[in-house]
Amino acid sequence: MNIIKGTIISNRDGSKQGRLHAIFPELGEEAMEVVYTSPFYMLNQGGVLALPEDGTNILAARDQGGKIYYMSTIVDRPENSQK
């Protein structure tokens, strides 16, 4: 897996399948689907849900098949952040 940096453009998931959309400059200018991950989840019992807001910078992991998984939100002052 490769770690990539991106910016959330939409955290709205009408399908309720745990998907976000982000732009990753090193992969192009088109928004890409990102699979939300959680430190804890139990089927039909819930878990931890902390969605990054639109415009937030994130780190994600991209597997060899091209699927992208949300890892964490970058917490930094705006002047130190690169989009």
C-alpha positions as CSV (number, residue, x, y, z in Angstrom):
1,M,0.0,0.0,0.0
2,N,1.0,3.6,-0.7
3,I,0.3,6.5,1.6
4,I,-1.2,9.5,-0.2
5,K,-2.3,13.0,0.9
6,G,-5.6,14.4,-0.3
7,T,-8.4,16.9,0.4
8,I,-12.0,15.8,1.2
9,I,-14.5,17.4,-1.2
10,S,-17.5,15.5,0.0
11,N,-18.2,13.5,3.2
12,R,-21.9,12.9,2.1
13,D,-22.7,9.3,1.5
14,G,-26.2,8.9,0.2
15,S,-25.7,5.1,-0.2
16,K,-24.6,4.7,3.5
17,Q,-21.8,2.4,2.4
18,G,-19.0,4.3,4.2
19,R,-17.7,6.3,1.3
20,L,-16.1,9.7,1.1
21,H,-14.8,11.6,-1.9
22,A,-11.4,13.3,-2.1
23,I,-8.9,14.8,-4.5
24,F,-5.4,13.5,-4.4
25,P,-3.1,15.8,-6.4
26,E,-0.5,13.1,-7.2
27,L,-3.3,11.0,-8.8
28,G,-4.9,13.8,-10.8
29,E,-7.6,16.4,-10.5
30,E,-10.6,14.1,-10.4
31,A,-12.4,13.2,-7.2
32,M,-11.9,9.7,-6.1
33,E,-13.9,7.4,-3.8
34,V,-12.4,6.7,-0.4
35,V,-13.5,3.9,1.9
36,Y,-14.0,5.1,5.5
37,T,-12.2,3.1,8.1
38,S,-12.8,3.1,11.9
39,P,-10.8,2.0,14.9
40,F,-13.8,0.0,16.1
41,Y,-16.9,-1.4,14.4
42,M,-19.3,-4.3,15.0
43,L,-21.8,-5.3,12.4
44,N,-25.3,-4.2,13.4
45,Q,-24.0,-2.8,16.7
46,G,-22.2,0.4,15.7
47,G,-18.8,1.8,16.1
48,V,-16.7,4.9,16.1
49,L,-17.7,7.4,13.4
50,A,-15.7,10.7,13.0
51,L,-16.0,11.9,9.4
52,P,-13.6,14.5,8.2
53,E,-15.2,17.7,7.1
54,D,-15.2,18.9,3.5
55,G,-12.0,20.8,2.8
56,T,-10.0,18.8,5.4
57,N,-6.6,17.4,4.5
58,I,-6.3,13.6,5.0
59,L,-3.9,10.7,4.7
60,A,-5.1,7.7,2.9
61,A,-3.7,4.3,1.9
62,R,-4.0,3.1,-1.8
63,D,-3.8,-0.6,-2.4
64,Q,-2.3,-2.3,-5.4
65,G,-5.8,-2.6,-7.0
66,G,-6.3,1.2,-6.7
67,K,-8.8,1.1,-3.8
68,I,-8.3,4.0,-1.4
69,Y,-8.9,3.8,2.4
70,Y,-9.2,6.7,4.8
71,M,-6.5,6.6,7.5
72,S,-6.5,9.9,9.4
73,T,-7.2,13.6,9.3
74,I,-4.1,15.9,9.2
75,V,-4.2,18.3,12.1
76,D,-2.0,21.3,11.2
77,R,-2.2,25.1,11.0
78,P,-3.5,26.2,7.7
79,E,-0.3,28.1,6.9
80,N,1.6,24.8,7.3
81,S,-0.8,22.7,5.2
82,Q,-0.3,22.0,1.5
83,K,-3.3,21.2,-0.6
